[in-house]
């Protein structure tokens, strides 16, 4: 499907047009349109690939999708939502919705004992569009609900007034058009070696190359529903990787680690004789099957039989090794006869590369035989459904090559076994698969939070949640026998719903291993030991016990805390305890996606120990549509985010909180006004005694949102405690003196500067990274800051490397306030 229908908003009486288009061989010419999954009569609506609805009525609201069909198969489009408003009905209410932000720690709590303040928000909902686009096939630029007016308020905090801007009124305006990107790195699954200058294809079109370190950036084309990327090693050391990459439709960049499978070393075969190549010999186990190549089966592209020496490389991805899941291609899906995308359960994938021994020219094959050991199939019902599939590298969908049928065979004189046997021709370099369609399907509800408080209004968007389906050992659900499928979904404002295999009869028939990453950072799962807390996990008993929730470190505290495993027990519709999530039947996707935050769900959270951020103009970094154009916005450009950090070395017996206070420095519209605050606790250097370091974010200097004048942000760095400034990086001091005005540094307990406009680097103790994703920009900058280099990355603090300013701190006498505390209690005096 190359063109999907678009969501539309109309008023009663208006017209609307939906379009779709499919490609294939033969070219699809029959189209069917559905309203809320009900087929519309072709004669009544006179549709083809375009559906026109005239004089809309309220009851015509709902979802619309099309199906394209040929004798070779069918494919369905993604559904498009049609919203029909009554005459005079507002699609964007002027009153803002509730949106809470946390105030600094020195601010008093309200009557409810909370430091959260309602700043309001406007829902990113579409407004009624004009049906002036007669074809209806182009995406409508449209109007969306957004901020019409903000107002400044002041909150009493520790003897001073803290400025904060709140949404006062919402209204319709031009829709934000954030760029949608997928970024990441391509490396070898076995050694981590980067794919240097590998080719990247979207469909059949080459769109770029990976970098020297394997990095890549892909801009997602408009109207993309399923992003299929193919990574090709021009040196032919790795099997082509075809990946279905998740992306955030609301904008910004998603980070993905792509693993490539190293090709197996070729063996020499005699093309004039019959040959057998085993499929899967992982860790000394019996092969899953074998590839039988009859004599004379190798062919040149012209069709001429080749009987000489053949260099044969057959690379098998063995799902009995759970570690191979990250290197598997595609997302194990195919299009069924009705055009629905349906999941597969794999028993192994293999890639073949046959070449002439002397010239290296590529060879094809005639009919070859694939034999699979039936003893490796531990679910008897799968024996009757096993098929051979090949991967279409442009669509990322698997296509049926043939059926595997039972036949007797032997592995030796005394060992009789049953094999599943099928045939295929190898005419092009494709990946092949031993799979069964699996109809026992469910959805798993997962949410990600910014901290361990699990506040509903602190959910994270743009988090990649990955689920690997496992087939457990009988009686040992924590010890998987093999993986069968994997999926990745990006969290939205209401979490994510991940497809998974499930079973209603045996809760442990399928289990799932779940992880979460944000900008390359692994999020933490809720603990399951020493005592399981249903309120923390997010699932009530007794269903939680049936799911068998276990974090990875359940039995071994040395293991990571960043994954959990559950039994995917299909909910019993007659049991009220199992009708509220987190597992939903496959037909209840809408219920899963719209489930309230109070419903059962599984959780991840960011570990942010002693870290705090405050913006005068509120902005949710995981939702780029929440950006507001304002002179006091921390990020002045929603298309590009520049993160700046300063490295502070602290010599003292403890770890200390360090604050950056950021106010307008040179721009006439913002001079003296607060942009925001950042608090960060210093981290000990394990190699230096009584020394710690802090990487503190500050607001970068540069153009404000109107892009007319530069502002040099006035940044104050203040550590908490009895601290005095003892050193300033000489290069940084020299740079600041050569770029006046120079900020006064009269108080030795702080460091103040008019932030540099130039992206300096580790030699100055300043770390600057620009990216389309604010969180990713900050993560990269922090990694470089910890490492003390301009291109490295570390999570271990090297406090004496690449430092901008040094403070010496000591334990102060009882009763004496530190400068940091005086700044909180009497800022004017301080």
Residue pairs with C-beta under 8 A, 6 or more apart in sequence:
1 20
1 21
1 22
1 68
1 75
1 76
1 77
1 78
1 225
2 21
2 22
2 23
3 19
3 20
3 21
3 137
3 223
4 20
4 77
4 78
4 80
4 223
4 225
5 18
5 19
5 20
5 51
5 64
5 65
5 66
5 77
5 78
5 79
5 80
6 18
6 80
6 139
6 140
6 223
7 80
7 81
7 82
7 83
7 126
8 16
8 18
8 80
8 81
8 82
8 83
8 126
8 129
8 140
9 82
9 83
9 85
9 91
9 126
9 127
9 128
9 129
9 142
10 16
10 56
10 82
10 83
10 84
10 85
10 128
10 129
10 131
11 56
11 84
11 85
11 86
11 87
11 89
11 128
12 56
12 57
12 58
12 84
12 85
12 86
12 87
13 55
13 56
13 87
14 55
14 56
14 131
15 52
15 53
15 54
15 55
15 56
15 131
16 52
16 53
16 56
16 82
16 131
16 136
17 50
17 51
17 52
17 53
17 131
17 133
17 134
17 135
17 136
17 137
18 33
18 50
18 51
18 53
18 64
18 66
18 80
18 82
18 136
19 49
19 50
19 51
19 135
19 136
19 137
20 31
20 49
20 65
20 66
20 68
20 77
21 49
21 68
22 28
22 31
22 68
22 75
24 68
24 70
24 72
24 73
24 75
25 72
26 70
26 71
26 72
27 70
28 68
28 69
28 70
28 75
29 70
30 68
30 69
30 70
31 47
31 48
31 49
31 66
31 67
31 68
31 69
32 39
32 40
32 42
32 66
32 67
32 69
33 39
33 40
33 45
33 47
33 51
33 64
33 65
33 66
34 40
34 64
34 65
34 66
34 67
35 60
35 62
35 63
35 64
36 62
36 63
37 63
40 47
40 51
45 51
45 52
45 53
46 52
49 66
49 68
50 135
50 136
50 137
51 64
51 66
52 136
53 60
53 82
56 84
57 84
58 84
58 86
60 82
60 84
61 82
61 83
61 84
62 81
62 82
63 79
63 80
63 81
63 82
64 79
64 80
64 82
65 76
65 77
65 78
65 79
65 80
66 76
66 77
67 74
67 75
67 76
67 77
67 338
67 339
68 74
68 75
68 77
68 339
69 339
73 335
73 337
73 339
74 335
74 337
74 338
74 339
75 335
75 339
76 338
76 339
76 340
76 341
77 225
78 225
83 91
83 126
85 91
85 128
91 125
91 126
91 127
91 128
91 145
91 172
92 122
92 123
92 125
92 127
92 144
92 145
92 146
92 170
92 171
92 172
93 170
94 148
94 169
94 170
94 171
95 170
96 120
96 121
96 122
96 166
96 167
96 168
96 169
96 170
97 120
97 121
97 122
97 123
98 118
98 120
98 121
98 457
99 118
99 119
99 120
99 121
99 167
99 457
99 618
100 116
100 117
100 118
100 119
100 455
100 457
101 116
101 117
101 119
101 164
101 614
101 615
101 618
102 115
102 116
102 612
102 614
103 115
103 116
103 117
103 155
103 157
103 162
103 614
104 115
104 157
104 162
104 612
104 614
104 677
104 679
105 115
105 612
105 679
106 157
106 158
106 824
106 825
107 115
107 155
107 156
107 157
107 158
107 162
108 115
108 156
108 157
109 115
116 457
117 155
117 164
118 166
119 164
119 165
119 166
119 167
119 618
120 166
120 167
120 168
121 167
121 626
122 145
122 146
122 147
122 148
122 167
122 170
123 145
123 170
124 144
124 145
124 146
124 176
124 250
124 625
124 626
125 144
125 145
126 142
126 143
126 144
126 145
126 175
127 142
127 143
127 144
127 145
127 172
128 143
129 140
129 142
129 143
133 140
139 222
139 223
141 174
141 175
141 177
142 175
143 172
143 173
143 174
143 175
144 172
144 173
144 174
144 175
144 176
145 170
145 171
145 172
146 170
146 171
146 172
146 173
146 176
147 167
147 169
147 170
147 628
148 169
148 170
148 171
148 173
149 167
149 168
149 169
150 165
150 166
150 167
150 168
150 617
150 628
150 630
151 165
151 166
151 168
152 163
152 164
152 165
153 163
153 164
153 165
153 166
154 161
154 162
154 163
154 164
155 161
155 162
155 164
156 162
158 824
158 825
158 827
159 825
159 826
159 827
159 828
160 827
160 828
162 674
163 616
163 632
163 673
163 674
164 616
164 618
165 616
165 617
165 618
165 628
165 630
165 632
166 618
176 251
176 624
176 625
176 627
176 638
178 250
178 251
178 252
178 624
178 625
178 638
178 639
179 219
179 251
179 252
179 639
179 772
180 219
180 220
180 224
180 247
180 248
180 249
180 251
180 252
181 217
181 218
181 219
181 220
181 247
181 252
181 253
181 254
181 772
181 773
182 217
182 218
182 220
182 227
182 229
182 245
182 246
182 247
182 253
182 254
182 256
183 215
183 216
183 217
183 218
183 253
183 254
183 255
183 256
183 771
183 772
183 773
183 776
184 215
184 216
184 255
184 256
184 257
184 258
185 194
185 213
185 214
185 215
185 216
185 257
185 258
186 194
186 195
186 198
186 210
186 214
186 216
186 231
186 241
186 258
186 259
186 260
187 193
187 194
187 195
187 214
187 257
187 258
187 259
187 260
188 194
188 195
188 238
188 259
188 260
188 262
189 259
189 260
189 261
189 262
189 324
189 326
189 327
190 262
191 262
194 210
194 212
194 213
194 214
195 210
195 214
195 231
195 233
195 238
195 260
196 210
196 211
196 212
196 213
196 214
197 209
197 210
197 211
197 212
197 234
198 209
198 210
198 214
198 231
198 232
198 233
198 234
199 206
199 209
199 231
199 232
199 234
200 206
200 207
200 208
200 209
200 210
200 216
200 218
200 229
200 230
200 231
200 232
201 207
201 229
201 230
201 232
201 393
202 218
202 221
202 227
202 228
202 229
202 230
203 228
203 394
204 394
207 218
208 216
208 217
208 218
209 216
210 216
210 231
216 231
216 258
217 253
218 227
218 229
218 245
220 227
220 247
224 247
226 244
226 396
227 244
227 245
227 246
227 247
228 242
228 243
228 244
228 245
228 330
228 393
228 394
228 395
228 396
229 242
229 243
229 245
230 240
230 241
230 242
230 243
230 393
230 394
231 240
231 241
231 243
231 258
231 260
232 240
233 240
233 260
236 263
236 353
237 262
237 263
238 260
238 261
238 262
238 263
239 260
239 261
239 262
239 263
239 315
239 329
239 351
239 431
240 329
240 351
240 393
240 429
240 431
241 258
241 259
241 260
241 261
241 327
241 329
242 329
242 330
242 391
242 393
242 396
242 431
243 256
243 258
243 329
243 330
243 396
244 330
244 331
244 333
244 396
245 254
245 256
246 254
246 256
246 464
246 488
246 489
246 490
247 254
247 490
248 254
248 461
248 462
248 490
248 492
249 492
250 461
250 462
250 492
250 623
250 624
250 625
251 624
251 625
252 462
252 622
252 624
252 772
252 773
252 774
253 519
253 771
253 772
253 773
253 776
254 462
254 464
254 490
254 773
255 464
255 517
255 518
255 519
255 520
255 773
255 776
256 464
257 326
257 520
259 326
259 327
260 327
261 315
261 317
261 324
261 327
261 351
262 315
263 313
263 315
263 351
263 353
264 313
264 314
264 315
264 316
265 313
266 311
266 312
266 313
266 353
266 355
267 277
267 311
267 312
267 313
268 309
268 310
268 311
268 312
268 357
269 275
269 293
269 309
269 310
269 312
270 309
270 310
271 295
271 296
271 297
271 298
271 306
271 307
271 308
271 309
271 310
272 295
272 296
272 307
273 295
274 292
274 293
274 294
274 295
275 292
275 293
275 312
276 290
276 291
276 292
276 293
277 290
277 291
277 293
277 312
277 314
278 287
278 289
278 290
279 287
279 288
279 289
279 290
279 291
279 314
279 316
279 348
279 350
279 370
279 372
280 287
280 288
280 289
280 316
280 318
280 320
280 348
281 287
282 318
282 320
282 321
283 321
285 320
286 373
286 375
286 376
286 411
287 373
288 316
288 318
288 320
288 347
288 348
288 372
288 373
288 376
288 434
289 348
289 370
289 371
289 372
289 373
289 376
289 419
289 420
289 434
290 370
290 371
291 314
291 350
291 352
291 368
291 369
291 370
291 371
292 368
292 369
292 370
292 371
293 312
293 365
293 368
294 366
294 367
294 368
294 369
296 305
296 307
296 366
297 365
297 366
297 367
297 368
298 305
298 306
298 307
298 310
298 354
298 363
298 364
298 365
299 305
299 306
299 363
299 364
299 365
299 366
300 306
300 361
300 363
300 364
301 362
301 364
306 356
306 363
308 356
308 357
308 358
309 356
309 357
309 358
310 354
310 355
310 356
310 357
310 363
311 354
311 355
311 356
311 357
311 360
312 352
312 353
312 354
313 352
313 353
313 354
314 350
314 351
314 352
314 353
315 350
315 351
315 352
315 353
316 348
316 349
316 350
317 324
317 327
317 328
317 348
317 349
317 350
318 324
318 348
319 325
319 328
319 346
319 347
319 348
319 482
319 483
319 484
320 481
320 482
322 468
322 470
322 480
322 482
322 483
322 513
324 483
325 468
325 483
325 486
328 346
328 349
328 486
329 349
329 391
329 431
330 391
330 396
330 397
330 398
330 431
331 396
331 486
331 487
331 488
332 343
332 344
332 345
332 346
332 398
332 433
332 435
332 485
332 486
333 341
333 342
333 343
333 344
333 396
333 397
333 398
334 341
334 342
334 344
334 389
334 397
334 398
334 399
334 400
334 437
335 341
335 342
335 397
336 342
336 437
341 397
342 437
343 437
343 438
343 441
343 485
343 499
343 501
344 389
344 398
344 433
344 435
344 436
344 437
344 438
344 485
345 382
345 435
345 436
345 437
345 438
345 469
345 484
345 485
345 501
346 433
346 434
346 435
346 484
346 485
347 372
347 376
347 377
347 382
347 386
347 434
347 435
347 436
347 482
348 433
348 434
349 431
349 432
349 433
349 434
350 431
350 432
350 433
351 429
351 430
351 431
351 432
352 426
352 429
352 432
353 362
353 429
354 362
354 363
354 364
354 365
354 426
355 361
355 362
355 363
356 363
362 429
364 425
364 426
364 427
364 428
365 425
365 426
366 425
367 423
367 424
367 425
368 423
368 424
368 425
368 426
369 421
369 422
369 423
370 388
370 404
370 421
370 422
370 423
370 424
370 432
370 434
371 407
371 409
371 419
371 420
371 421
372 386
372 404
372 419
372 420
372 421
372 422
372 434
373 417
373 419
374 383
374 406
374 417
374 418
374 419
374 420
375 417
375 418
377 383
377 386
377 420
378 471
378 481
379 471
382 436
383 406
383 420
385 436
385 437
386 403
386 404
386 420
386 434
386 435
386 436
387 400
387 401
387 402
387 403
387 404
387 422
387 435
387 436
387 437
388 400
388 401
388 402
388 403
388 404
388 422
388 424
388 432
388 433
388 434
389 398
389 399
389 400
389 401
389 432
389 433
389 434
389 435
390 398
390 399
390 401
390 424
390 430
390 431
390 432
390 433
391 397
391 398
391 399
391 430
391 431
391 432
391 433
392 398
392 399
392 430
393 430
398 433
398 435
401 422
401 424
401 432
402 422
402 423
402 424
403 422
404 420
404 421
404 422
404 434
405 420
405 421
405 422
406 418
406 419
406 420
406 421
407 418
407 419
407 420
407 421
408 416
408 417
408 418
408 419
409 416
409 417
409 418
409 419
410 416
410 417
411 417
424 432
438 484
438 485
438 501
440 501
440 502
440 503
440 504
440 509
440 510
440 570
441 499
441 500
441 501
441 502
441 586
442 499
442 500
442 501
442 502
442 568
442 570
442 571
442 583
442 584
442 585
442 586
443 497
443 498
443 499
443 500
443 583
443 584
443 585
443 586
443 588
443 589
443 592
444 467
444 497
444 498
444 500
444 512
444 514
444 566
444 568
444 582
444 583
444 584
444 602
445 495
445 496
445 497
445 581
445 582
445 583
445 584
445 592
445 595
445 599
445 600
445 601
445 602
446 465
446 491
446 495
446 496
446 497
446 498
446 514
446 516
446 582
446 601
446 602
446 603
446 604
447 459
447 491
447 495
447 496
447 538
447 597
447 601
447 602
447 603
447 604
448 459
448 460
448 463
448 465
448 491
448 495
448 516
448 518
448 523
448 603
448 604
448 605
448 606
449 455
449 458
449 459
449 460
449 603
449 604
449 605
449 606
450 458
450 459
450 460
450 605
450 606
450 608
451 458
451 605
451 606
451 608
452 605
452 607
454 536
454 538
454 603
454 605
456 597
459 491
459 493
459 494
459 495
459 597
460 491
460 518
460 606
460 622
461 490
461 491
461 492
461 493
461 620
461 622
461 623
462 490
462 491
462 518
462 622
462 623
462 773
462 775
463 490
463 491
463 496
463 516
463 517
463 518
463 523
463 604
463 622
464 488
464 489
464 490
464 516
464 517
464 518
465 488
465 489
465 490
465 491
465 496
465 498
465 514
465 515
465 516
465 604
466 486
466 487
466 488
466 514
466 515
466 516
466 517
467 486
467 487
467 488
467 498
467 499
467 500
467 512
467 513
467 514
468 483
468 485
468 486
468 512
468 513
468 514
469 483
469 484
469 485
469 486
469 500
469 501
469 510
469 511
469 512
469 568
470 480
470 481
470 482
470 483
470 484
470 510
470 511
470 512
470 513
470 565
471 480
471 481
471 482
471 483
471 484
471 510
471 511
472 478
472 479
472 480
472 481
472 508
472 510
472 511
473 479
473 480
473 481
477 508
477 511
477 548
477 565
477 567
478 550
478 554
478 555
478 565
480 511
480 513
483 513
484 501
484 510
485 500
485 501
487 498
487 499
487 500
489 496
489 497
489 498
490 496
493 623
494 593
494 594
494 595
494 597
495 595
495 597
495 601
497 584
497 589
497 592
497 593
498 514
499 586
500 510
500 512
500 568
501 510
501 568
502 509
502 510
502 568
502 569
502 570
502 583
503 509
503 510
503 568
503 569
503 570
504 569
504 570
504 572
507 546
507 547
507 548
507 567
507 569
508 548
508 567
508 569
510 567
510 568
511 548
511 565
511 566
511 567
511 568
512 565
512 566
512 568
513 563
513 564
513 565
514 525
514 563
514 564
514 565
514 566
514 602
515 522
515 562
515 563
516 522
516 523
516 525
516 562
516 604
517 523
518 606
518 622
518 775
519 773
519 775
519 776
519 779
520 776
520 779
521 606
521 779
522 560
522 562
523 562
523 604
523 605
523 606
523 607
524 561
524 562
524 604
524 605
524 606
524 607
525 551
525 552
525 561
525 562
525 563
525 564
525 603
525 604
526 533
526 536
526 537
526 538
526 551
526 564
526 603
526 604
526 605
527 533
527 536
527 551
527 553
527 561
528 537
528 549
528 550
528 551
528 554
528 564
529 551
529 553
529 554
529 555
532 544
532 549
534 540
534 541
534 544
536 603
537 544
537 549
537 602
537 603
538 582
538 600
538 601
538 602
538 603
539 547
539 549
539 581
539 582
539 600
539 601
539 602
540 577
540 580
540 600
542 577
543 569
543 571
543 577
543 578
543 600
546 567
546 569
546 578
547 566
547 567
547 568
547 569
547 582
547 583
548 565
548 566
548 567
549 564
549 565
549 566
549 602
550 564
550 565
550 566
551 561
551 563
551 564
552 559
552 560
552 561
552 562
552 563
552 564
552 565
553 559
553 560
553 561
564 602
566 602
568 583
569 583
570 583
570 585
571 578
571 579
571 583
571 584
571 585
572 578
573 579
573 585
580 599
580 600
581 592
581 595
581 599
581 600
581 601
582 599
582 600
582 601
582 602
584 591
584 592
584 595
595 601
609 681
610 657
610 679
610 680
610 681
611 679
611 680
611 681
612 677
612 678
612 679
613 676
613 677
613 678
613 679
613 697
614 676
614 677
614 678
615 633
615 634
615 675
615 676
616 632
616 634
616 673
616 674
616 675
616 676
617 628
617 630
617 632
617 633
617 634
618 626
618 628
619 626
619 627
619 628
619 633
619 634
619 635
620 626
621 774
621 775
622 775
624 638
627 633
627 635
627 638
629 705
630 705
631 667
631 669
631 670
631 704
631 705
631 706
632 664
632 670
632 673
632 674
632 675
633 704
633 705
634 662
634 675
634 676
634 699
635 641
635 642
635 774
636 702
636 703
636 704
636 705
636 707
637 703
637 705
637 707
639 772
640 770
640 771
640 772
641 770
641 771
641 772
641 773
641 774
641 777
642 700
642 702
642 768
642 769
642 770
642 777
643 697
643 700
643 768
643 769
643 770
643 771
643 774
643 777
643 778
643 780
643 781
644 697
644 698
644 699
644 700
644 755
644 766
644 767
644 768
644 781
645 695
645 696
645 697
645 698
645 766
645 767
645 768
645 778
645 781
645 782
645 785
646 660
646 695
646 696
646 698
646 715
646 717
646 765
646 766
646 767
646 804
646 805
647 693
647 694
647 695
647 696
647 765
647 766
647 767
647 785
647 788
647 802
647 803
647 804
648 658
648 682
648 693
648 694
648 695
648 696
648 717
648 719
648 751
648 803
648 804
648 805
648 806
648 807
649 691
649 692
649 693
649 727
649 799
649 800
649 803
649 805
649 806
649 807
650 656
650 658
650 682
650 691
650 692
650 693
650 694
650 719
650 723
650 799
650 806
650 807
650 808
650 809
651 690
651 691
651 726
651 806
651 807
651 808
651 809
652 690
652 692
652 721
652 723
652 807
652 808
652 809
652 810
653 690
653 809
653 810
653 811
654 692
654 721
654 809
655 681
655 682
655 683
655 684
655 692
656 681
656 682
656 692
656 694
656 719
656 720
656 721
656 723
656 809
657 679
657 680
657 681
657 682
657 719
657 720
657 820
658 679
658 680
658 681
658 682
658 694
658 696
658 717
658 718
658 719
658 720
659 677
659 678
659 679
659 696
659 716
659 717
659 718
659 719
659 720
659 820
659 823
660 677
660 678
660 696
660 697
660 698
660 715
660 716
660 717
660 718
661 674
661 677
661 715
661 716
661 718
662 674
662 675
662 676
662 677
662 678
662 698
662 699
662 713
662 714
662 715
663 670
663 672
663 673
663 674
663 675
663 713
663 714
664 670
664 671
664 672
664 673
664 675
664 711
664 713
664 714
665 671
665 701
665 711
665 712
665 713
665 714
665 743
665 754
665 755
666 710
666 711
666 712
666 741
666 754
667 704
667 709
667 710
667 711
668 709
669 704
670 704
670 711
675 699
675 713
676 699
678 696
678 697
678 698
680 694
680 695
680 696
680 697
681 694
682 692
682 693
682 694
682 719
683 692
683 693
683 694
683 786
683 797
683 799
684 691
684 692
684 797
684 799
685 691
685 692
685 693
685 797
685 798
685 799
685 800
686 796
686 797
687 798
688 799
688 800
691 799
691 800
692 797
692 799
693 786
693 797
693 798
693 799
693 800
693 803
694 719
695 767
695 781
695 782
695 785
695 786
696 717
697 778
698 713
698 715
698 717
698 755
699 713
699 715
699 755
700 713
700 755
700 768
701 710
701 711
701 712
701 713
701 754
701 755
701 756
701 757
702 710
702 711
702 757
703 709
703 710
703 711
704 711
710 757
712 741
712 754
712 755
712 757
713 754
713 755
714 743
714 752
714 753
714 754
714 755
715 752
715 753
715 754
715 755
716 750
716 751
716 752
717 750
717 751
717 752
717 805
718 749
718 750
718 819
718 820
718 823
719 749
719 807
719 809
719 820
720 818
720 820
720 821
721 809
721 810
721 812
721 818
721 820
722 809
722 810
722 811
722 812
722 816
722 818
723 749
723 807
723 808
723 809
723 818
723 819
723 820
724 748
724 749
724 807
724 808
724 809
725 745
725 748
725 749
725 750
725 751
725 805
725 806
725 807
726 806
726 807
726 808
727 805
727 806
728 751
728 804
728 805
728 806
729 764
729 765
729 803
729 804
729 805
731 763
731 764
732 753
732 760
732 764
732 765
732 766
732 804
732 805
735 756
735 758
735 760
735 764
736 742
736 743
736 753
736 754
736 756
739 754
739 756
739 757
741 754
742 754
743 752
743 753
743 754
744 752
745 751
745 752
747 819
749 807
749 818
749 819
749 820
750 819
751 804
751 805
756 764
756 766
759 766
759 768
759 770
760 766
760 768
761 767
761 768
761 790
762 784
762 788
762 789
762 790
762 801
762 802
763 790
763 802
764 804
765 802
765 803
765 804
765 805
766 804
767 781
767 782
767 784
767 785
767 790
767 802
768 781
769 777
769 778
769 780
769 781
769 784
770 777
771 777
771 780
780 793
783 792
783 793
783 794
783 795
784 790
784 791
784 792
784 793
785 802
786 793
786 794
786 795
786 796
786 797
786 798
787 793
787 794
787 798
787 801
787 802
788 798
788 800
788 801
788 802
788 803
789 801
789 802
812 818
817 825
819 830
822 829
822 830
823 830
